[in-house]
Amino acid sequence: MLNVGDTAPGFTLPGTARDDDDEGDIAEYSLSAALEERPVLLNFYVFNFHPACRENVCALHSLSWFDLDEGVTVYGISTDSVPSSREFARQETLGYPLLSDNDGSVAASYGVLADEIQRHRQVAQRSVFLIDRSGTVRYAWSGETPSQQPDWEEIKRATDLFKPS
């Protein structure tokens, strides 16, 4: 797993559009493009519709201290497909994009690709990375099980360092 101080691997992934009015619309997201604007929080989760993942992505969405338009860009990443992620985002009314790392290459580059979790092969472990605009990891956490949740208050403190004063 990447550690604080490591350089975050770049990626470009397909994902749910922010305004997903068109059912077939697939957006493309690049870490380097996002970092030109602001720091990025990557929330890797195991798979869509898993109860623990619902809790995770909904907790992230519900936290009032995450201003999704200013300060920090948030991406959820799983190895599920974009259509599955679109439906998951719709059902949970998420306000941030879910990206599809369908071959697991991005999770592998961050050191969080699990061989198997609950009889599903090649899925991302629950993990969170905060990356500053220079591409340096400023916060890194990974859970042992899908039900383990990060310390959101600790993440809040880390993201507060990047918010405009």
C-alpha positions as CSV (number, residue, x, y, z in Angstrom):
1,M,0.0,0.0,0.0
2,L,1.1,3.5,-0.7
3,N,2.2,5.5,2.4
4,V,2.2,9.2,3.3
5,G,4.9,10.9,1.3
6,D,4.7,8.6,-1.7
7,T,3.8,9.9,-5.1
8,A,0.3,8.9,-6.2
9,P,0.2,6.9,-9.4
10,G,-1.7,8.7,-12.2
11,F,-4.8,7.3,-13.8
12,T,-7.7,8.0,-16.2
13,L,-10.9,6.0,-15.5
14,P,-14.4,6.0,-16.8
15,G,-17.1,6.9,-14.3
16,T,-20.5,8.3,-13.5
17,A,-21.2,11.8,-14.8
18,R,-21.8,14.4,-12.1
19,D,-25.1,15.3,-13.8
20,D,-26.1,11.8,-15.0
21,D,-29.3,12.9,-16.8
22,D,-28.4,10.8,-19.8
23,E,-28.6,7.1,-18.8
24,G,-25.8,6.2,-21.3
25,D,-23.5,9.1,-20.4
26,I,-20.0,8.0,-19.2
27,A,-17.5,10.6,-18.1
28,E,-13.8,10.2,-18.0
29,Y,-11.7,11.3,-15.0
30,S,-8.0,11.9,-14.8
31,L,-6.1,12.3,-11.5
32,S,-3.7,14.8,-13.1
33,A,-6.5,17.0,-14.4
34,A,-8.3,16.9,-11.0
35,L,-5.0,17.8,-9.2
36,E,-4.7,20.9,-11.4
37,E,-7.7,22.3,-9.6
38,R,-7.5,21.0,-6.0
39,P,-6.4,18.0,-3.8
40,V,-8.2,14.7,-4.4
41,L,-9.6,12.2,-1.9
42,L,-9.8,8.7,-3.3
43,N,-12.2,6.4,-1.6
44,F,-11.6,2.8,-2.8
45,Y,-14.5,0.5,-1.9
46,V,-15.1,-3.3,-2.5
47,F,-18.2,-3.3,-4.7
48,N,-21.5,-1.6,-5.3
49,F,-24.6,-2.6,-3.3
50,H,-22.5,-4.4,-0.5
51,P,-24.1,-3.3,2.8
52,A,-20.7,-2.1,4.2
53,C,-20.0,-0.2,1.0
54,R,-23.3,1.5,1.2
55,E,-22.5,2.6,4.7
56,N,-19.0,3.8,3.5
57,V,-20.0,5.8,0.4
58,C,-23.1,7.2,2.1
59,A,-21.1,8.3,5.2
60,L,-18.8,10.1,2.9
61,H,-21.6,11.8,1.1
62,S,-23.5,12.7,4.3
63,L,-20.6,14.4,6.0
64,S,-21.4,18.1,5.9
65,W,-17.7,19.1,6.1
66,F,-17.0,17.7,2.7
67,D,-17.8,20.5,0.3
68,L,-17.7,18.5,-3.0
69,D,-17.3,21.6,-5.1
70,E,-14.5,23.4,-3.2
71,G,-11.4,22.4,-1.3
72,V,-11.2,18.7,-2.2
73,T,-12.4,16.6,-5.1
74,V,-13.8,13.2,-4.1
75,Y,-13.8,10.0,-6.2
76,G,-15.2,6.7,-5.2
77,I,-13.4,3.8,-7.0
78,S,-14.4,0.1,-7.3
79,T,-13.8,-2.6,-9.8
80,D,-17.5,-2.6,-10.7
81,S,-18.8,-1.4,-14.1
82,V,-19.9,2.2,-14.8
83,P,-23.6,1.1,-15.4
84,S,-23.6,-0.7,-12.0
85,S,-22.0,2.3,-10.3
86,R,-24.5,4.7,-12.0
87,E,-27.4,2.7,-10.5
88,F,-25.7,2.5,-7.1
89,A,-25.0,6.3,-7.2
90,R,-28.7,6.9,-8.2
91,Q,-30.1,4.7,-5.4
92,E,-27.9,6.3,-2.8
93,T,-28.2,9.9,-4.3
94,L,-24.4,10.4,-4.2
95,G,-23.0,13.8,-5.1
96,Y,-19.6,12.6,-6.2
97,P,-18.4,10.4,-9.1
98,L,-17.9,6.7,-8.9
99,L,-15.1,5.5,-11.1
100,S,-14.7,2.1,-12.7
101,D,-11.3,0.4,-12.3
102,N,-12.7,-2.7,-14.0
103,D,-9.3,-4.4,-14.5
104,G,-8.1,-3.5,-11.0
105,S,-4.9,-1.8,-12.4
106,V,-5.4,1.4,-10.4
107,A,-6.1,-0.4,-7.1
108,A,-3.0,-2.5,-7.8
109,S,-0.9,0.6,-8.4
110,Y,-2.1,1.9,-5.0
111,G,-1.3,-1.5,-3.4
112,V,-4.9,-2.1,-2.4
113,L,-6.1,-4.8,-4.9
114,A,-7.2,-7.9,-3.0
115,D,-7.0,-11.3,-4.6
116,E,-10.3,-12.3,-3.1
117,I,-12.9,-10.8,-0.8
118,Q,-16.1,-12.7,0.0
119,R,-15.6,-15.0,-3.0
120,H,-15.1,-12.1,-5.4
121,R,-11.8,-12.0,-7.2
122,Q,-9.6,-8.9,-7.9
123,V,-11.5,-6.2,-6.0
124,A,-10.3,-3.1,-4.2
125,Q,-9.8,-3.2,-0.4
126,R,-11.6,-0.5,1.5
127,S,-9.0,2.3,1.5
128,V,-8.7,6.1,1.5
129,F,-6.0,8.3,0.1
130,L,-5.7,12.1,0.2
131,I,-3.5,13.5,-2.5
132,D,-2.2,17.1,-2.5
133,R,-1.9,19.1,-5.7
134,S,1.7,18.1,-6.2
135,G,0.6,14.4,-6.4
136,T,1.9,13.5,-2.9
137,V,-0.1,11.2,-0.7
138,R,-0.9,13.2,2.5
139,Y,-3.2,10.6,4.1
140,A,-3.4,6.8,3.6
141,W,-5.6,4.2,5.3
142,S,-6.7,0.7,4.4
143,G,-9.1,-1.6,6.2
144,E,-8.7,-5.3,6.8
145,T,-12.4,-6.2,6.0
146,P,-15.1,-4.6,3.9
147,S,-17.0,-3.7,7.1
148,Q,-14.2,-1.7,8.6
149,Q,-14.6,2.0,8.2
150,P,-12.0,4.7,8.3
151,D,-11.8,7.4,11.0
152,W,-13.7,10.1,9.2
153,E,-12.7,12.7,11.8
154,E,-9.1,12.0,11.1
155,I,-9.7,12.4,7.4
156,K,-11.6,15.6,8.1
157,R,-8.6,17.0,9.9
158,A,-6.3,16.0,6.9
159,T,-8.7,17.7,4.4
160,D,-9.0,20.8,6.5
161,L,-5.4,21.6,5.7
162,F,-6.3,22.1,2.0
163,K,-9.5,24.2,2.4
164,P,-9.3,27.9,1.6
165,S,-9.1,30.1,4.7
